[in-house]
Amino acid sequence: MAHRRPPSLFWITLLDPSSAELRIPSTAATKYFNNEVPKDPITLSANGGYSWEIKVEKFGEGLWFANGWMNVVQDAQFHFGEMLLFKIVDHPCIGSIKMSVYSSNGCERSLQLPPVEADVLVLDDDDDDPFFISVISRSHNTMLRLPRDFVRLAKIEDKETVILKGLGGHEWLMGVGLDRGNPTARYFLSSGWLDFKRSNNLSEGDTCVFKFLRSENKMWLQKVTKRPFSQNPTTTQTPKNNRGGSSVVKQQADVAVAKRPRGRPRKQQHGTAPP
């Protein structure tokens, strides 16, 4: 009687759910990857119709899910202590992997559909400073995506950091990330974003205007229109003319824009786990 081949799989317990890279357990790296970086990207899939292209890279002695992993983090909205089950579909080729997410109670979690977001616009205003409009959603929990046209106009393609000024004038040093795991490169602010988001009281549904001040060589949260509650007017915070501090005004929920067009990764704990 022929013996069935045991499934090729491994578990990882998330200790840093927002990390831009994820280390593959050393036992799995040896057994399934031969401690070598695959030549081609891996197709990672999950329930809900998700599919990502991930590149495996070697840092030190370990293999990591690197370029493209941040897209998984953004879509899956991981939580601390969750367990990820990776099942290799076509071992030994390792061209496709199926991922399942288990909550800390051992139950498999269904991934939610991607959040619906408002269009992001890139314009040049009267003083020739580019800006874009973004609606805060669940995908902004760990990062702020930057439109490619905005990055080009602001000339921050090659920068590793940028200063982002909040409504009250306080400044944060933000890390600029670049994800090449997609057909088109994605730029984003990650390091420092969570503290900025909390300090400026940004919530899901808020409409934000981010502007790049050429004269100061920094980004600026120019305006926030708070999500409407019931039928009441929303509260909008907008800076004074001197670009310092903020004032509070009442305005309706609809927003109209009338402008003329212009190291080393962190470690993850891994091993076997239920269910």
DRENROVO-985669 format. One record per residue: x, y, z of N, C-alpha, C in turn. Coordinates in steps of 0.05 Angstrom, whole numbers, plus 5000, padded with zeros to 4 digits. Atoms other than C-alpha are relative to their C-alpha. Example, Ala and Ser with C-alpha at 12.3 -4.5 7.8 and 13.67 -1.06 7.14 Angstrom:
! DRENROVO-985669
501849765000524649105156501850245000 498449764999527349795143498550225014 
//
This chain:
! DRENROVO-985669
501749765000500050005000501850255000 498449765002502850674980499550195023 500249814978504251175035499650284990 500449725008501551875029502250175010 497849824992506852405031498950215020 501049804980506152855093500050274988 500149735011504153565078502550165007 497749824996509654085071498950265012 501149774987507854615122501850095023 498749904976510555055178498350225012 501549814984507855515232501850245008 498649774988509856215254498150155018 501549844981507356585315500950294999 499449725004506957335305500550155026 499449834977510457765357500350294992 500049735011511058375313498350004975 501850035023504858375268500450224978 499749785020506859035233502750004987 497350015012513858825213499949984970 499950005030515758935140501249754989 498950265008519258255138499249795020 500750224982517757575167502049784996 497950215002523157055183498749734997 500850275003522156355158501449835020 498650174980523555835213502449864988 497550135010530555545206499649724991 500550285008527854835203498650004973 501449995025523155025146501950104978 498149905020528655425111501849784990 498250225008533054805112498549784985 501550235011527754285096498850064973 501549945024523854645042501550194980 498649815018528555185015503049934997 497150065000535354855026501850245006 498649754992537355515057501050174977 499449845024537455824988497750184993 502049815009533756424961498849914974 501350075026528656224907500650214979 499449825022530256524840497650184994 502449855007523056744827498450075025 501849944977517957084873498049765005 501950214992513156624910497250125000 502849914999505556684901498849905027 501250064975502356714970497050064999 502949965001494856614975498749955027 501550034975489656635030497050014994 502850005005482156575039499050294995 501049735008477857155014500950094973 499149935026481057134946502550164998 497549854999487557454967502349844986 497750115012493957334928502250224999 497849815000500757664935502549874988 497350105009507657604903502050095021 498149954979513057544956502849914991 497350075006520557544947501449915026 498550104977524857134995502850114998 497349905000531357455016501549895024 498450114979537157245060501350235016 498849804982539157675120501649845021 498350164982545057395159499949714992 500250285005543956645165497249914994 502850085002536456665158498750094974 501749935023531256685102497650155010 502349834992525757215105498150044976 501949885019519357385068500550305001 499149725000521558085047498250174982 501549835018519258484987497349894994 502750095004511758434983498649925025 501350094975510558215055498450235012 501549784988508258915075497250024988 502650015012502458835026498249805015 501450204984500458205065499150125026 500649884975500858585130497750204998 502149795004496559145102497249874995 502650135007491058675075499049825023 500950204981490958155130499450125027 500549874974491058645189500649815023 499250194980494858165234499850125028 500149924972494458175310502249855015 497950134984499658015363499149735010 500650274990499957275380498649824981 501350175019496457035318502049804988 498350215012499156395285499449984971 500250035029500456335211500949734992 499450265011500255665177500750034970 499149995027504155625112500149724988 500050265013502655025067501150034972 498749995026507254935008498449834980 501850145018502854754949501549824980 498650155021508054514899502949945007 497350094992514054264939500949784981 497749844991519754194920500450264985 499549765016518854774870499750265016 500749774982516055254923499450254983 500949775015512655704873497450115010 502649924989506055744911499749905028 500450074972504355754985497250105009 502649934989497555765019500350085029 499849904972497056175083497350005014 502449994983491856085138500750155026 499649844976491156555198498349895022 501450104976489356295267500250205023 499949824977487356735325501349865024 498650114977490656635393498449785014 501650214988484756185413500049754983 499750245017486555695357498049984978 502050015021480655855311501050154975 499249875025481956015238498450254995 501349745004480456735221499750044969 500549935028477256935155500950294995 499049745006480657525123497750174989 502149825009476158125112500650094971 499649895027475058405043501650265002 498449755000479758985025498250245005 501649764994477159645053499650174975 500649825022473860115004501050285008 498849744993477760765002499350204978 500649795019476561424969502450034981 497849965019480661614908502150195013 497849824991487461924924500750184977 499549815021488662554885502750135004 497549854999495262894869499750254983 500349745014494963634851502350195008 498249794993499364244851498250255005 501649764994496364854885501450254991 499049755010497665584874502950065006 497249954994504465584908501849774991 498450205013506764984868500949785019 499350224981506964514929498049774995 501850235006504263814912498749905026 501450124977499063494958498349784990 501950215007494462894960498049975023 502250044981488062704995499649715005 500350284993487162055032498049975023 502050064979481461765074501249775017 498850194981483961395136498249755001 501450264998481960655136501649815016 498650204985484060015169502849954989 497450055012489859955120502050215009 498149804990492860585152500849955029 499250064972493860245219503050005004 497150024997501260135206501650164980 498549855021502960575146498250204986 501449825018501061145101501249974972 499050035028501560995027500350284987 499549755014504461544983499649964970 500350035029502061634911502650054986 497549985015507661544861500450284988 499849735011506162214828500850205021 499249824978506662564896502949975007 497250064994513262224910501850124979 498449895022515862444842500150305002 500149714999513563164849501550115025 498649914976516363214920502949934999 497250085004522862894896501149865025 499150154976523262404955500449704992 499750285009524261764913502449875013 497550124990531361664940500450065029 499749944972530161905011499249775018 500750214980530161425070498350115022 501749874979526761925117498950264989 501249745007522362535112498750115026 501349884977519663025164497150054993 502849965004512163035172499050185023 501049814980509063635209497049965004 502850044993502563545246498450265001 501849775000496664015255501050225020 499149814980499664345317502850104995 497449915006506464455285502249815009 498050194991509963875320500949834976 498950145023514563485273500949725008 499250284997515962735266501949934978 498350105020521662405230498949734991 501350235010518461875186501949844982 498550175018521661285151498549964974 501250035026520361245076500649714990 499650275010519260525052499349974971 500550065028519260234982499749704997 500650295005515959574965500049954971 499850075029517959284898498849734994 501250265004513958644907497650004982 502349985018508658884858501050094973 499149905026508859054784500850295000 499249724997509159784805500950045029 498949954973513360024864498050165017 501849864981509460254926501850145020 498749854979512060804971498150045024 501749974977509660885042501650115023 498849924975511061195110499349795021 500550214980511760675164501150075027 498749934975516760825219499150285009 501049754989513661375263497250064993 502749945008506861355229497949955022 501950074979503161015287499850225021 499949794980505461545337498850264989 501149765012503662105288497049984998 502950055003496761805275498550045027 501249974973495261765350500150295010 499649734990498062445367498250214986 501849825015493862785313497149914999 502750094997487662395332498649934974 501150085026486662095263498549735004 501750234997480961585260499049914973 501150115024477861135208497850174989 502049835013473761545159500850294998 499149735002477562195169501350064973 498949925025479462565105502350195005 497649854995486562825106501350124975 498549875022490363305061503050015009 497250004995497863175061501450164978 498749815019502263705028503049995004 497149974998509663755013500850294997 499149725000512564435030502850024988 497449995014518164554980501950195015 498349814986520665165019501249905025 499050124975521564745082501149724996 499150275006523164075049498849805019 501350194981518063705092497149974992 502950045004511063415090498550145022 501749854981505263745126497249894999 502950074999498463495149498550265001 501149735003494864105123497250025011 502849974993487663935138498949725006 501450254993483363395171497050065001 502949984998475863325159499149755014 500850234983473062875214497649864988 502250165009468362315197497450105012 502549894989461062545204498749805019 501550164980457062295264497150084997 502949965004449662215251499650214978 500549795020447062835214501250265008 498849764990451163335253502250094982 497749915016456263775218502549895012 497550114991463263515222501850235009 498049814991468963855257502549974984 497650005017474764035213502250165013 497749854989481664235238501650094976 498449895022485564685192501950205011 498049824988491965065206499550304993 500249715005492365825210501950074976 498549925023495566225155503049985004 497150024995502366205189501149725001 499250285001502565445182500749905027 499550094973502965375257497449995015 502550024985497565145305497749914983 502350085015490564975284497550145011 502649894991483565255287497949794995 502150195002477064885293497650144988 502349885013471265045246498049784995 502250195007464564725229499650014970 500750015028463164485160498649744994 501550245007458963975124501949784992 498350235004461463275111501349994972 498950015027462463365036502550184998 497549855003469463595017500350074971 499649925027470563994954502850114997 497349905006477464114925500050144974 500049855025478064654874502750124996 497349915006485264704852500649954971 499350055028488464744785502249794999 498050225000492464134764502850114997 497049974999500264184777501749745010 499750094973539359315173499049735006 500750284994536558825200497150005009 502850034992529358595207499849905029 500650104973526158455274499549704999 500350294998525957735297497149925006 502750114995519557315298500449735014 499950264988518256725343498649804982 501150205018516856085305500149735014 500150274989515455355317497449874993 502550145005509754855318497950115019 502249894984502955055345497549854992 502550125008495854805346498750164978 501750204989490654685322500849724992 
//
